[in-house]
Amino acid sequence: MQHKAKKFSTRARLVTSVAAVAAVGAGVAGAVSASAGTPAAAPAAAVAAVKGKATTTSTHLTVDAATDAAEAALKAARKEGQRVSVAVVDRNGNTIVTLRGDGAGPQSYESAVKKAYTAVSWNAPTSQLVKRLESAPTLKDIPGTLFLAGGAPVAYDNAPVAGIGVAGAPSGDLDEKFARAGAEAIADGR
């Protein structure tokens, strides 16, 4: 069975063409805006899947606070004539800020980062964690950690939010003293 196509009037073709161009234009605009990072509306089912206890909120140290802590630790070390590096990491162990003091040894940078990571991972000063190695020597095998004194945790509501690591002084006790100075500098919530 054959169907014969009806001829459209010029006006009908024009209206149809304009509508088609508008639809294509809307699709392109939607694709461009979606690719520009504008979040698209989530389907109702997806929104319902994350209601209630499916999410959590966490507290993080600000960049300004991390910088203040690092500068305070470096200043404390300078007062005692020590050349150190300082690192501040967030609650996930990601580096927020590092400062390599004038004359600090090349190994101090990486050591400071690892001490900060270790302190936040266990929410404890690294000098305390060194003692744990006696009963659990394989702790030192955990990647990214360094079980030497010089790391201090930063907590909010008893939960770790950052770690401060200092390395380069002649003893870990001094490193940790400077790391604590950094933590104390932001203890008032600046």
KEMARKOL-567116 format. One record per residue: x negated, y, z negated of N, C-alpha, C in turn. Coordinates in steps of 0.02 Angstrom, whole numbers, plus 50000, padded with zeros to 5 digits. Atoms other than C-alpha are relative to their C-alpha. Example, Ala and Ser with C-alpha at 12.3 -4.5 7.8 and 13.67 -1.06 7.14 Angstrom:
BEGIN
PT    npx    npy    npz   capx   capy   capz    cpx    cpy    cpz
PT  49955  49941  50000  49385  49775  49610  49955  50060  50000
PT  50042  49941  50003  49316  49947  49643  50039  50055  49963
# end
This chain:
BEGIN
PT    npx    npy    npz   capx   capy   capz    cpx    cpy    cpz
PT  49958  49942  50000  50000  50000  50000  49955  50062  50000
PT  50041  49940  49994  49925  50164  50053  50038  50059  49972
PT  49972  49938  50025  49952  50327  49966  49970  50057  50039
PT  50024  49941  49965  49940  50487  50056  49989  50055  49948
PT  50014  49945  50047  49857  50627  49961  50038  50061  50020
PT  49965  49938  49986  49960  50782  49946  49949  50055  50008
PT  50043  49942  49992  49881  50940  50005  50018  50050  49946
PT  49990  49948  50051  49855  51066  49867  49996  50068  50033
PT  50004  49932  49975  49883  51247  49898  49933  50030  49978
PT  50063  49966  50017  49734  51364  49890  50001  50021  49927
PT  49994  49979  50070  49798  51430  49725  49991  49941  49953
PT  50007  50059  50043  49812  51255  49649  49928  49976  49999
PT  50070  50020  49998  49636  51211  49709  49957  50047  49960
PT  50039  49950  50037  49568  51373  49636  50009  49990  49925
PT  49986  50010  50071  49652  51343  49467  49966  49936  49977
PT  50032  50063  50017  49590  51162  49466  49925  50008  49996
PT  50073  49989  50000  49413  51216  49510  49978  50041  49940
PT  50016  49959  50058  49411  51350  49375  50004  49959  49937
PT  49992  50043  50059  49475  51225  49247  49942  49950  49995
PT  50056  50048  50000  49341  51099  49298  49935  50034  49979
PT  50061  49963  50018  49202  51229  49287  50002  50019  49926
PT  49994  49982  50071  49267  51285  49117  49987  49939  49956
PT  50010  50061  50039  49269  51105  49053  49926  49981  50000
PT  50071  50016  49996  49091  51074  49115  49961  50051  49958
PT  50034  49948  50039  49036  51241  49040  50008  49988  49925
PT  49988  50013  50071  49114  51197  48873  49958  49940  49977
PT  50041  50058  50017  49026  51029  48875  49927  50018  49995
PT  50070  49979  50002  48857  51109  48914  49988  50043  49938
PT  50007  49958  50059  48884  51241  48779  50000  49959  49937
PT  49998  50044  50059  48930  51107  48655  49936  49961  49992
PT  50062  50039  50003  48777  51005  48700  49942  50045  49979
PT  50054  49954  50019  48664  51157  48686  50004  50018  49927
PT  49995  49982  50070  48734  51208  48519  49986  49941  49955
PT  50015  50059  50040  48723  51030  48454  49925  49988  49997
PT  50071  50011  50000  48542  51018  48507  49962  50057  49966
PT  50031  49944  50033  48506  51187  48427  49998  49991  49924
PT  50004  50014  50071  48523  51109  48256  50063  50016  49962
PT  49938  49986  50034  48700  51161  48217  50033  49933  49984
PT  49971  50065  50016  48774  51016  48121  50071  49993  50028
PT  49934  50014  49972  48922  50940  48209  50045  49975  49943
PT  49953  50024  50050  49077  50900  48110  49996  49924  49997
PT  50004  50072  50009  49062  50727  48038  50069  49970  50002
PT  49935  50033  49999  49202  50604  48068  50024  49989  49928
PT  49970  50008  50066  49320  50584  47921  49974  49938  49964
PT  50024  50062  50031  49260  50406  47891  49930  50009  49972
PT  50068  49989  50025  49079  50464  47873  50000  50042  49938
PT  49996  49958  50059  49127  50598  47748  50025  49959  49941
PT  49973  50040  50053  49228  50476  47647  49947  49951  49972
PT  50050  50049  50022  49077  50357  47640  49950  50030  49951
PT  50049  49971  50045  48972  50482  47542  50031  50036  49940
PT  49968  49970  50058  49099  50538  47413  49981  49963  49936
PT  50010  50033  50065  49078  50501  47230  49928  49991  49982
PT  50066  50014  50026  48922  50418  47167  49950  49978  50054
PT  50044  50021  49945  48843  50390  47338  49941  50047  50011
PT  50055  49953  49992  48729  50542  47323  49973  50021  49933
PT  50030  49975  50061  48615  50621  47197  49968  50067  50014
PT  50033  49936  49995  48540  50791  47165  49937  49998  49958
PT  50062  50000  50039  48362  50817  47109  49971  50070  49996
PT  50031  49935  50012  48261  50962  47043  49929  49997  50026
PT  50068  49996  49972  48102  51015  47132  49966  50064  49978
PT  50039  49942  50016  47964  51135  47088  49996  50045  50061
PT  50004  49954  49944  47964  51291  47196  49928  50010  50021
PT  50067  49985  49974  47816  51340  47304  49967  50055  49957
PT  50027  49946  50043  47795  51498  47198  49975  49973  49934
PT  50021  50030  50063  47789  51398  47037  49939  49956  50008
PT  50058  50042  49987  47668  51273  47112  49937  50042  50010
PT  50057  49956  49989  47555  51414  47169  49978  50032  49935
PT  50017  49971  50066  47563  51497  46997  49963  49949  49958
PT  50032  50053  50040  47517  51331  46915  49929  49988  50025
PT  50067  50013  49972  47370  51301  47033  49953  50058  49985
PT  50042  49942  50014  47305  51478  47011  49981  50004  49926
PT  50014  50000  50072  47319  51465  46821  49947  49947  49982
PT  50049  50053  50012  47222  51301  46821  49931  50021  50025
PT  50064  49977  49972  47087  51374  46933  49970  50056  49957
PT  50023  49945  50043  47076  51530  46824  49971  49974  49934
PT  50025  50030  50063  47056  51424  46666  49932  49969  50011
PT  50065  50032  49984  46914  51329  46750  49946  50053  50010
PT  50048  49947  49988  46828  51488  46807  49976  50032  49934
PT  50017  49970  50066  46834  51558  46629  49945  49960  49965
PT  50050  50044  50031  46728  51409  46577  49943  49984  50047
PT  50055  50009  49953  46613  51421  46727  50002  49935  50039
PT  49994  50064  49966  46680  51263  46808  50025  50010  50072
PT  49982  49998  49929  46697  51236  46996  50042  49939  50016
PT  49953  50055  49992  46850  51133  47029  50047  50011  50059
PT  49944  49997  49953  46987  51095  47152  50063  49983  49961
PT  49935  50010  50034  47170  51098  47101  50051  49979  50053
PT  49946  50021  49955  47318  51009  47181  50065  49996  49960
PT  49934  50007  50029  47503  51018  47143  50042  49961  50050
PT  49957  50042  49958  47618  50883  47211  50072  50002  49973
PT  49930  50000  50021  47808  50872  47207  50018  49933  49969
PT  49977  50061  50034  47911  50737  47123  49991  49937  50042
PT  50010  50057  49956  47887  50625  47275  49926  49988  50017
PT  50071  50007  49987  47698  50646  47275  49975  50037  50061
PT  50020  49960  49942  47695  50763  47425  49964  50063  49977
PT  50039  49942  50020  47565  50900  47413  50038  50064  50014
PT  49969  49934  49992  47640  51073  47384  49945  50051  50013
PT  50054  49951  49993  47479  51173  47362  49935  49970  49975
PT  50066  50019  50024  47293  51143  47344  49956  50063  50003
PT  50049  49946  50001  47156  51265  47297  49932  49969  49986
PT  50069  50024  50010  46973  51224  47316  49961  50060  49976
PT  50038  49945  50029  46875  51336  47200  49933  50008  50034
PT  50067  49987  49973  46715  51418  47258  49949  49953  49969
PT  50053  50044  50023  46574  51293  47246  50023  49931  49977
PT  49976  50066  50021  46685  51143  47207  49973  49947  50047
PT  50028  50054  49961  46614  50978  47266  50049  49973  50052
PT  49956  50025  49947  46681  50897  47424  50047  49945  49978
PT  49958  50054  50024  46751  50749  47329  50057  50025  49956
PT  49951  49976  50049  46852  50859  47211  50069  50011  50030
PT  49935  49986  49968  46988  50903  47336  50044  49938  50000
PT  49960  50061  49997  47047  50725  47367  50014  49971  49931
PT  49990  50025  50069  47022  50677  47185  50056  50038  49965
PT  49947  49960  50032  47133  50821  47128  50069  49978  50025
PT  49935  50022  49971  47273  50766  47246  50019  49932  49970
PT  49984  50066  50027  47262  50586  47185  50017  50002  49926
PT  49984  49993  50071  47261  50637  47002  50070  50029  49991
PT  49933  49971  50004  47416  50745  47029  50053  49948  50017
PT  49954  50053  49979  47502  50602  47120  50009  49948  49945
PT  49997  50050  50053  47459  50481  46981  50039  50026  49940
PT  49965  49971  50057  47522  50599  46845  50076  50003  50012
PT  49928  49995  49987  47691  50628  46929  50031  49931  50008
PT  49973  50068  49990  47711  50444  46973  50020  49967  49935
PT  49986  50031  50065  47706  50391  46791  50025  50050  49949
PT  49978  49948  50046  47760  50557  46713  49959  49999  49936
PT  50046  50003  50057  47608  50548  46601  49933  50030  50020
PT  50068  49976  49986  47437  50630  46586  49957  49941  50022
PT  50040  50055  49974  47309  50528  46681  49952  49973  49947
PT  50043  50025  50053  47200  50516  46525  50035  49943  49962
PT  49962  50054  50032  47338  50410  46447  50004  49938  50045
PT  49994  50056  49953  47354  50305  46603  49935  49960  50006
PT  50064  50034  49998  47168  50264  46601  50000  49944  49947
PT  49997  50049  50054  47200  50172  46437  50042  49939  50019
PT  49958  50055  49979  47333  50066  46521  49963  49950  50044
PT  50039  50045  49957  47202  49993  46638  49971  49941  49960
PT  50026  50054  50041  47137  49889  46493  50047  49939  50001
PT  49952  50056  50000  47297  49786  46491  50028  49984  50069
PT  49974  50012  49932  47343  49805  46675  49949  50028  50051
PT  50054  49974  49957  47182  49824  46777  50018  50008  50073
PT  49982  49994  49929  47270  49805  46944  50039  50064  50015
PT  49967  49936  49988  47359  49972  46921  49957  50044  50046
PT  50046  49959  49960  47205  50052  46999  50003  49983  50075
PT  49995  50020  49930  47244  49959  47161  50060  50031  50036
PT  49941  49968  49968  47404  50058  47193  49974  50057  50044
PT  50025  49949  49953  47372  50165  47348  50016  50071  49979
PT  49991  49929  50014  47349  50351  47322  49989  50021  49929
PT  50008  49984  50071  47316  50340  47136  49927  50006  49981
PT  50068  49995  50027  47163  50387  47035  50007  50004  49924
PT  49994  50005  50072  47153  50334  46854  49938  50028  49965
PT  50051  49961  50035  47035  50467  46788  50035  50058  49968
PT  49970  49942  50033  47077  50605  46665  49996  50060  50047
PT  49998  49940  49959  47126  50767  46749  50067  50013  50033
PT  49934  49990  49972  47308  50748  46798  50051  50012  49945
PT  49947  49985  50049  47456  50824  46705  50068  50001  50035
PT  49933  49998  49970  47640  50795  46741  50036  50064  49982
PT  49954  49944  50015  47770  50933  46749  50069  49970  50002
PT  49934  50029  50005  47943  50884  46692  50053  50053  49989
PT  49941  49959  50013  48115  50961  46689  50054  49953  49975
PT  49952  50045  50032  48245  50883  46574  49973  49929  49996
PT  50036  50064  50009  48120  50743  46541  49991  49960  50064
PT  50011  50034  49936  48114  50698  46726  49942  50034  50036
PT  50058  49969  49965  47953  50724  46826  50022  50040  50061
PT  49985  49959  49941  47963  50865  46953  49936  50017  50038
PT  50064  49984  49967  47777  50887  46992  49943  49970  49961
PT  50062  50020  50033  47600  50836  46952  49946  50050  50018
PT  50056  49955  49988  47447  50947  46934  49937  49960  49989
PT  50063  50036  50005  47277  50873  46967  49942  50048  50007
PT  50061  49960  49997  47108  50951  46936  49941  49953  50003
PT  50060  50042  49995  46940  50878  46985  49940  50044  50015
PT  50063  49966  49986  46760  50936  46987  49961  50022  49939
PT  50036  49984  50062  46718  50978  46807  49958  49940  49980
PT  50042  50057  50020  46584  50872  46724  50034  49945  49960
PT  49964  50053  50035  46715  50777  46624  50074  50004  50016
PT  49928  50004  49988  46892  50720  46648  50039  50038  49947
PT  49966  49962  50053  46938  50799  46481  50006  50073  50019
PT  49996  49930  49978  46895  50970  46552  50049  50007  50058
PT  49953  49998  49944  46988  50933  46713  50072  50001  49974
PT  49932  50005  50026  47141  50886  46614  50020  50062  49960
PT  49988  49937  50037  47126  51039  46502  50023  50054  50049
PT  49982  49949  49950  47134  51148  46659  50068  49984  50032
PT  49935  50020  49972  47280  51048  46730  50056  50018  49951
PT  49950  49981  50051  47375  51074  46566  50011  50076  50000
PT  49994  49927  49996  47338  51261  46580  50046  50019  50058
PT  49955  49987  49943  47424  51258  46749  50072  49984  49983
PT  49932  50019  50019  47575  51167  46679  50029  50050  49950
PT  49976  49952  50050  47587  51286  46532  50018  50067  50031
PT  49987  49936  49968  47584  51436  46649  50070  50004  50030
PT  49933  50000  49971  47750  51383  46724  50053  49970  49952
PT  49955  50031  50049  47827  51308  46566  50060  50044  49983
PT  49944  49956  50017  47936  51461  46539  50051  50006  50056
PT  49950  50002  49946  48027  51428  46703  49993  50053  50053
PT  50009  49949  49949  47954  51564  46813  50013  49972  50068
# end
